[in-house]
Amino acid sequence: LIAPSALVSLSNIAELKAIDRGNDGSVRIGAMATHRAVSSFDSFDPGQAVVQEAAQAIGHPAIRNMGTIGGSISHADAAADYPAALAAADAAIEIAGANARREVSATEFFVDYLETALEPGEIVVGIRLPASADTTSAYAKFARVEGDFATVSTAALVAMDGATCRDIRLAVGACAAVPVRVVAAEDQLKGSGLTDDEIDQASASIVEACDPVSDFRGSAEYRLALVPVMLRRTIAKAKQRAGV
């Protein structure tokens, strides 16, 4: 598909590989940070850790040692692990061109199957995760075999006041061209106890927003049936981490 006249190595640009925690609690991940580096970074707060958990679910050790977060999200495979996690984490994607830099939210970065908001001459240089210390998070995926792309993936950030949900962000992957978020479903769960019945009721509108394909990983109908199951599992894991 591509026949470049020259290749330029970016391997000696330290900024592109660094993972740093800012004074405001945000974390910046350089685009060339490997999945292994993301999965082993020890300064994510409990909400940001959803991205770490997604990195840990990618492929196998050889892939995690070589693959990078910037390369993965720029490829924009709908069944990859990062998109849903970044959407749930409210991440911002840092983009650089010849003359300027800009940021777009993760939900705006993914445009279609294998298509992003990158313009000609632009590259991803980093991913910024806002502070989420008052939340817990979880990521889960259903795959045919360990290390495969997701048949369905789900990511959740949950803030609890005792047994009551104060805030929640949900994203579903591999069920549309881009990660699926339905704010109305999240609003429906705020103030609830996040019981299975309440999650199933909110899941109905999320399922309605999904538009999965049928392929060798599962039919569209199978994927839609998995969505509420995976949301229940993921939210339950986040609640458990919150001590509820």
Helices and strands as residue ranges (DSSP letters): G 14-16, E 19-21, E 27-30, H 35-40, H 49-56, H 61-66, H 69-75, H 82-88, E 92-96, E 101-105, H 106-109, E 110-112, E 115-116, E 123-129, E 136-142, E 152-161, E 164-173, H 183-189, H 196-209, H 220-241
